[in-house]
Structure formats: C-alpha cells, structure tokens
Amino acid sequence: MSVLTVIGVGNPLFGDDGVGIAVIEALRATQLDMELIDGGTDALGLLEYFADRKRLVIVDAARMGEKPGAVRCFDPAEADLILKWDHLSLHGVGLAEAWQLATKLDMLPEKLWVIGVQPGVVRVTNHLSVAVRNAVPIVVTLIKKFVRYGEELPCNEPIKDNPSSGFSKEVHIHG
C-alpha cells in the first residue's frame, strides 16, 4: 500500500471545479509512491477508497470567501464541520453525504485531510482560471513534502505563496 492516497474530485469541464483532477495529473509526473485517484464527480463512489487507507488527501474546489487560487488545508475536525455544511453540491451526492456515510460505516481512514482551492471560474469550460492553474503547483508541493519527508500537512495555518489572507467559515466543498 502506498504511503498516501490522493483523490482529486471535480469536473474538468466546469472550469475551476476541475482543480482536483488537475492536481492528480500533475502528481502523476512526480512518480512518487502515492495512490492517485481521479474521483470525478461521484462523491459516493469515493467510499471504496476511504476504507483500509491510513492516510488520505482529498483535493477539491472550495468556496472559502477568498481570492481565486487560495489554498487551504483542513484537518479532519475542520473537514468534518465544513463538509456537514455543504448541502449544495455540483455533483449530486456530495462529499458531505459521502463523509457522513463513511463515518456511520466506520470507513474513514486513520488520517484524512481536505485541500481546498478557491475557484474563480465555475462555468462550462475545460480550462482552469489563471489563479487556480497557478495554485496547482502549490498543492503538488504540499503533497510531495508529505510523501518525501513525512511532514504533516500544514492545516490551520497560512500556506506559503497563498493569496489567502485568512480563513472564512463560509466554505462549500464542491464534491
């Protein structure tokens, strides 16, 4: 089993909502020991990847009330709170519902983080906005540091080179 499982969630045909998939594509080029999963838009289908994993990162677009391209990592306690608020998913059954079901079925991994990227353009287009495209290497670097050096993901603190000035509790994960 890999050191880390990374699931990119979103729809690459809906602008910045595809950031999770873009991160997975960028991580494939690193050839590090990671299990990389294109989670697409079926959040309920992600349940099979929750079980029997020790460390799991979900990367997705997240409305955080920040500038487009802002990157934020949420630890499990924050992610649980945030995902419970997400009742407006772009993908039918969202991450909130998948999270709740995984919790009830005792399927959550030992460690789980959600990395959110503030979208700028969420409409029919197969391109990421410039700000979100520039955030992809920031997310990749975070994940690479975790895999290479065993560093914890920097949740609850500003992420270097992040245009975000702070954290807003108005967060909606597009899952």
VMD Tcl script that draws the C-alpha trace (Angstrom):
set ca {
  {0.00 0.00 0.00}
  {1.24 3.48 -0.84}
  {2.31 5.99 1.78}
  {-0.58 8.24 0.79}
  {-3.78 8.11 -1.24}
  {-4.71 11.32 -3.04}
  {-8.17 11.74 -4.53}
  {-8.83 14.62 -6.89}
  {-12.51 15.50 -7.08}
  {-14.33 17.65 -9.60}
  {-15.44 18.19 -13.16}
  {-12.71 19.37 -15.55}
  {-15.41 20.52 -17.99}
  {-16.68 23.03 -15.43}
  {-13.74 25.41 -15.12}
  {-12.04 25.63 -11.75}
  {-14.16 22.79 -10.40}
  {-11.62 20.57 -12.18}
  {-8.70 21.61 -9.96}
  {-8.67 18.29 -8.08}
  {-8.24 16.39 -11.34}
  {-5.51 18.82 -12.47}
  {-3.60 18.12 -9.24}
  {-3.84 14.35 -9.83}
  {-2.47 14.80 -13.36}
  {0.42 16.92 -12.03}
  {1.20 14.39 -9.28}
  {1.40 11.54 -11.82}
  {4.50 13.22 -13.26}
  {6.28 13.07 -9.87}
  {6.46 9.26 -9.81}
  {6.37 9.27 -6.00}
  {4.87 6.42 -4.01}
  {1.26 7.61 -3.96}
  {-2.02 6.08 -4.92}
  {-3.63 8.66 -7.23}
  {-7.35 8.55 -7.88}
  {-9.42 10.63 -10.26}
  {-12.57 10.85 -8.15}
  {-14.55 12.66 -10.83}
  {-17.94 13.88 -9.73}
  {-19.28 10.78 -7.98}
  {-18.53 11.50 -4.34}
  {-20.47 8.46 -3.16}
  {-18.19 6.30 -5.32}
  {-15.26 7.53 -3.22}
  {-16.36 5.38 -0.28}
  {-14.48 2.38 -1.63}
  {-11.26 4.42 -1.41}
  {-11.85 5.50 2.19}
  {-11.70 2.03 3.70}
  {-8.37 0.40 4.52}
  {-6.37 3.56 3.84}
  {-4.09 5.03 6.50}
  {-3.55 8.48 5.00}
  {-5.90 10.13 2.55}
  {-5.97 13.58 0.97}
  {-8.96 14.88 -0.96}
  {-8.30 17.83 -3.28}
  {-11.27 19.85 -4.49}
  {-12.55 23.30 -5.31}
  {-13.88 25.00 -2.18}
  {-15.73 28.29 -1.82}
  {-13.94 29.83 1.13}
  {-14.67 33.50 0.63}
  {-11.07 34.05 -0.51}
  {-9.34 35.25 -3.66}
  {-9.36 32.74 -6.54}
  {-6.44 30.35 -6.21}
  {-6.27 30.48 -2.40}
  {-5.22 27.11 -0.99}
  {-6.31 25.84 2.39}
  {-5.79 22.52 4.15}
  {-8.40 21.27 6.57}
  {-7.67 18.68 9.22}
  {-10.29 16.01 9.97}
  {-12.07 18.02 12.67}
  {-12.36 21.09 10.43}
  {-13.19 18.99 7.40}
  {-15.99 17.24 9.28}
  {-17.54 20.58 10.23}
  {-17.10 22.05 6.77}
  {-18.42 19.05 4.90}
  {-21.52 18.96 7.06}
  {-22.28 22.48 5.85}
  {-22.04 21.51 2.18}
  {-25.62 20.94 1.13}
  {-25.24 22.47 -2.33}
  {-23.04 20.12 -4.32}
  {-22.39 20.44 -8.02}
  {-22.19 16.66 -8.30}
  {-25.47 15.32 -6.94}
  {-24.47 13.35 -3.85}
  {-21.62 15.42 -2.42}
  {-18.62 14.89 -0.20}
  {-20.75 15.81 2.81}
  {-23.04 12.84 2.27}
  {-20.12 10.50 1.47}
  {-18.32 11.70 4.61}
  {-21.38 11.12 6.79}
  {-21.94 7.65 5.37}
  {-18.26 6.71 5.77}
  {-18.41 7.89 9.39}
  {-21.51 5.81 10.11}
  {-19.99 2.75 8.43}
  {-16.66 3.26 10.25}
  {-14.83 3.52 6.92}
  {-12.80 6.71 7.45}
  {-9.03 6.40 7.10}
  {-6.74 6.91 10.09}
  {-5.70 10.36 8.83}
  {-7.65 12.45 6.37}
  {-7.12 15.94 5.05}
  {-9.08 18.05 2.60}
  {-7.16 20.56 0.49}
  {-9.46 23.20 -0.91}
  {-8.67 25.64 -3.69}
  {-10.85 28.74 -4.05}
  {-12.38 28.69 -7.54}
  {-12.66 31.79 -9.68}
  {-14.48 30.47 -12.75}
  {-17.15 27.81 -12.28}
  {-18.95 27.51 -15.60}
  {-18.81 25.32 -18.67}
  {-15.22 25.49 -19.91}
  {-12.42 22.95 -19.98}
  {-9.77 25.41 -18.71}
  {-8.74 26.42 -15.22}
  {-8.53 30.14 -14.49}
  {-5.00 31.55 -14.27}
  {-5.23 31.91 -10.48}
  {-6.33 28.30 -9.95}
  {-3.84 26.97 -12.52}
  {-1.12 28.76 -10.50}
  {-2.38 27.10 -7.30}
  {-1.86 23.57 -8.67}
  {1.95 23.56 -8.09}
  {1.38 24.83 -4.53}
  {-0.88 21.87 -3.79}
  {1.52 19.46 -5.50}
  {4.43 20.79 -3.41}
  {2.45 20.30 -0.19}
  {1.70 16.71 -1.07}
  {5.25 15.98 -2.26}
  {6.69 17.27 1.02}
  {4.37 14.98 2.92}
  {5.40 11.93 0.89}
  {9.13 12.67 0.74}
  {9.76 13.97 4.22}
  {6.81 12.75 6.24}
  {5.87 16.34 7.05}
  {2.36 16.88 8.31}
  {0.16 18.88 6.02}
  {0.08 22.48 7.29}
  {-3.53 22.65 8.32}
  {-4.80 25.58 10.35}
  {-2.02 27.90 9.17}
  {-1.50 30.02 6.04}
  {0.05 28.17 3.13}
  {3.16 29.75 1.61}
  {2.62 31.59 -1.67}
  {-1.08 31.51 -0.93}
  {-3.07 34.59 -1.89}
  {-5.40 33.83 1.01}
  {-5.22 36.25 3.89}
  {-7.19 34.16 6.33}
  {-9.85 31.56 6.78}
  {-13.55 32.11 6.33}
  {-16.01 29.66 7.87}
  {-18.20 30.12 4.78}
  {-16.79 27.12 2.98}
  {-18.54 24.95 0.42}
  {-16.69 21.92 -0.90}
  {-17.66 21.07 -4.47}
  {-17.83 17.33 -4.12}
}
mol new
graphics top color blue
foreach p $ca { graphics top sphere $p radius 0.5 }
foreach p [lrange $ca 0 end-1] q [lrange $ca 1 end] { graphics top cylinder $p $q radius 0.2 }
display resetview
